[in-house]
Amino acid sequence: MPSASDELRARIKEWFGYEIDEIGPANFLRENGWTEEKFMWTEPPDRETTTKEWDCLQYLIDEWDEGYLPRREA
């Protein structure tokens, strides 16, 4: 069930043009090196994750029931 906060939805709308948008946040994450398999996201291993990336991930989790797999340290 969709449960993203009003504040998070407003940021998604500001960034991608729509308040209820799965494609914009997902494409943004992919463009920044994130990978997704079966709706489970993993951040890129070679840099710090930005606030915007975390917000997009949180939105996908809250609004679309997607998930997050933390990267494994070598």
Secondary structure, DSSP 8 states (H G I E B T S, - for coil): -----HHHHHHHHHHHS-SS-SHHHHHHHHHTT-EEETTEEE--TTS---HHHHHHHHHHHHHH--EE------
